[in-house]
Amino acid sequence: MINYRNGLTGWVYIILFIVLTPSLSKAQNFLDKGTIQGNFYSEANYYLNDSTIATEDVPEYVRANIYGNIFYRYNGFNAGLRYEAYMPPLLGYDSNYEGHGIAHMFLNYTDSLYEITIGSFYEQFGNGIILRAYEDKNLGIDNSFNGFKMVVHPLKGLTIKGVIGKQRYFWDYSPGITRGFDGEWNILQTLAPQSATTIIVGGSVVSRYQKDKNPLYNLPENVAAFSGRASLYSGGFFLSSEYAWKINDPSATNNMIYKNGQALFVTGSYSTKGLGILLSGKYIDNMDFRSSRDATSNDLTLSYIPPTTRQHTYSLPGMYPYATQLTGEAGAMAEINYLIPRKSLIGGRYGTNVTLSASIAHSIDKGKLHDTLQIGTSGTKGYTAKFGKIGDEKYFHDLSLEVNRKISQRFKVVAGVAHQFYNLAVIEGHPGEESVKAFVAFADFSYRIGNSQNIRIEAQHLNTKQDKGNWAMLLAEYTVAPNWSFSVTDQYNYGNSDKEYRIHYYSLNLGYNLGAHRLAINFGKQREGVICVGGICRRVPSAFAGGITFSTTF
């Protein structure tokens, strides 16, 4: 990784890369027939102070996040680099990102038998329970590896992977080295290629090495995790499960306890014409796995447990999103999607889609090691836990119903309700805070004018006696395809117990699209809260700002 915060020596490497790349092949085809692709994204905000929403007082009023990728491809050869700049980072992103430089650079070669990558890469084994390196700019996460990856396909249906490297840590790398091996076999693709059924089995092992420099504890320097998985697809039926086990790994996130970790994730679904059913469940016990035992928050994560809660797309139903508790959680979700037939009494002329979902998350049952020791005491095994046994404390639940109906060729309606329970003390780490019990209702009306114009009105309401009280939200959006869009949004915290903080969080947005280019301008207030993607969350501060965003691909 080349970081320019400490000088411009990194440009030497870029120049060498550009100059030497053509020398990789004497053939003129390398230049003439190779393809270059890329993209660019820039988001800049001008921040204003607003004491009523307690905005952060920052000396730099203008902040920007900038990313640019460029990729070169010729036959099986691929090369790429990404430039990033945080000058300084937008509010809500870790200040350690401040700076600019080449954050990713890789060389890759792929043919029918194998694939080799050196430099920066992302990877996931199975569901990601013991290894998932990925990027999500909305969450401020980039835990890519810098090192070596090899993927081999020795026979049809069999894939073997091996990785070794260090994870990105802002403009540096993890102190720990991660090594991993994964194998996956699509059995019937090998033995019966014509079969309509798919059976996949796989297994992984991941090891982290980090020197023990702790003066108080004797810490394991090599920490290994193992997992096994199996999946079955047949017709409209799907069933998949993965179990993982990790040796004791005292860390900053588990209060330095010497307890082994384990996790189980199971999901199944059935679909047929007009009906879809999804069931999933998980059990997690001390399964926070990172490439550094000292890391916290979203830094240097290796483990990822898929969510078993609904990911709401509307803002007020998503105001209290659930963050997966890797140190201990038992969760389950059920979702039914049913299409009421067209031209029926209830379904109407075009049919009506109904989605009913329920999800819940609980603590796991933890017992004391000894009457004289508190659960989770540092330097001990922490606690006892019987696999699969659920604890008494509820973390979260969500019961929701959503109806999507097309009234006419031009008019569509989406409406729904949700009831939620949100344990603030556990999920956001605020001991003593009262849990939130909320009821949410929303409606989304969309009307198409002619062939290119559309008007959309969105109304939402959240009712709760806890936290900041009731909220109302209204959005009006007007689009002219394929170029223009304009929207006005207001979230009003009218139920705040302190009348001084019954604030309108308004937002004005203008967007323009032209082919692969997009320009957007926004101005308004942002409420303090949490955003989550796939059970991984980031806290966002309150802000009052005007901003401009530009993106393009080529």
QUIBEL-V349444 format. One record per backbone hydrogen bond with DSSP energy under -0.5 kcal/mol. NH is the residue of the N-H (numbers start at 1). CO is the residue of the C=O. Records with the same first field share a line. If there is no record, write none. Layout:
BEGIN
NH: CO + CO
END
This chain:
BEGIN
2: 102
3: 1
4: 2 + 100
6: 3
7: 4
11: 8
12: 9
13: 9 + 10
14: 10
15: 11
16: 12
17: 13
18: 14
19: 15
20: 16
21: 17
22: 18
23: 20
24: 21
25: 22
30: 27
31: 28
32: 28
33: 29
35: 73
37: 71
39: 69
40: 552
41: 67
42: 550
43: 65
44: 548
45: 63
46: 546
47: 45 + 61
48: 544
53: 50
54: 51
55: 50
56: 542
58: 56
61: 59
63: 45 + 61
64: 88
65: 43
66: 85
67: 41
68: 83
69: 39
70: 81
71: 37
72: 79
73: 35
74: 77
77: 74
78: 108
79: 72
80: 106
81: 70
82: 104
83: 68
84: 101
85: 66
86: 99
87: 64 + 88
93: 90
97: 94
98: 95
99: 86
101: 84
102: 2
103: 82 + 101
104: 82
106: 80
107: 118
108: 78
109: 116
110: 76
111: 114
115: 151
116: 109
117: 149
118: 107
119: 147
120: 105
121: 145
123: 133
125: 131
126: 124
128: 125
132: 302
133: 123
134: 132
136: 141
139: 136
140: 136
141: 136
143: 134
145: 121
146: 166
147: 119
148: 164
149: 117
150: 162
151: 115
152: 160
153: 113
155: 158
158: 155
159: 184
160: 152
161: 182
162: 150
163: 180
164: 148
165: 178
166: 146
168: 144
169: 172
171: 169
172: 169
174: 167
176: 291
177: 209
178: 165
179: 207
180: 163
181: 205
182: 161
183: 203
184: 159
185: 201
186: 157
187: 185 + 199
188: 199
190: 186 + 187
191: 187
192: 188
195: 192
198: 233
200: 231
201: 185
202: 229
203: 183
204: 227
205: 181
206: 225
207: 179
208: 223
209: 177
210: 208 + 221
213: 211
219: 217
223: 208 + 221
224: 222
225: 206
226: 245
227: 204
228: 243
229: 202
230: 241
231: 200
232: 239
233: 198
234: 237
237: 234
238: 269
239: 232
240: 267
241: 230
242: 265
243: 228
244: 263
245: 226
246: 261
247: 224
249: 259
252: 293
256: 251
258: 380
259: 257
261: 246
262: 285
263: 244
264: 283
265: 242
266: 281
267: 240
268: 279
269: 238
270: 277
271: 236
272: 275
275: 272
276: 337
277: 270
278: 335
279: 268
280: 333
281: 266
282: 331
283: 264
284: 329
285: 262
286: 327
287: 326
289: 287
291: 300
295: 292
299: 296
301: 298
302: 289
303: 289
304: 128
306: 304
312: 310
318: 314
319: 316
321: 318
324: 322 + 535
326: 324
328: 325
329: 284
330: 362
331: 282
332: 360
333: 280
334: 358
335: 278
336: 356
337: 276
338: 336 + 354
339: 274
340: 338 + 352
343: 348
344: 341 + 348
348: 344
350: 406
351: 347
352: 340
353: 404
354: 338 + 352
355: 402
356: 336
357: 400
358: 334
359: 398
360: 332
361: 396
362: 330
363: 393
365: 389
366: 364
367: 384
373: 370
376: 382
377: 374 + 382
379: 256
380: 377
383: 381
384: 367
387: 385
389: 386
391: 363
395: 361
396: 361
397: 421
398: 359
399: 419
400: 357
401: 417
402: 355
403: 415
404: 353
405: 403 + 413
406: 351
407: 405 + 411
408: 411
412: 446
413: 405
414: 444
415: 403
416: 442
417: 401
418: 440
419: 399
420: 438
421: 397
422: 436
423: 395
424: 422
427: 423
428: 424
430: 424
433: 430
436: 422
438: 420 + 436
439: 463
440: 418
441: 461
442: 416
443: 459
444: 414
445: 457
446: 412
447: 455
448: 410
449: 453
450: 448
452: 449
453: 449
454: 479
455: 447
456: 477
457: 445
458: 475
459: 443
460: 473
461: 441
462: 471
463: 439
464: 462
465: 437
469: 466
471: 462
472: 492
473: 460
474: 490
475: 458
476: 488
477: 456
478: 486
479: 454
480: 484
481: 452
483: 480
484: 480
485: 511
486: 478
487: 509
488: 476
489: 507
490: 474
491: 505
492: 472 + 490
493: 491 + 503
494: 492
495: 470
496: 493
499: 497
501: 498
502: 499
503: 501
505: 491 + 503
506: 504
507: 489
508: 523
509: 487
510: 521
511: 485
512: 519
513: 483
514: 517
517: 514
518: 551
519: 512
520: 549
521: 510
522: 547
523: 508
524: 545
525: 506
526: 543
529: 540
531: 538
533: 536
536: 533
538: 531
540: 529
543: 526
544: 48
545: 524
546: 46
547: 522
548: 44
549: 520
550: 42
551: 518
552: 40
554: 38
END
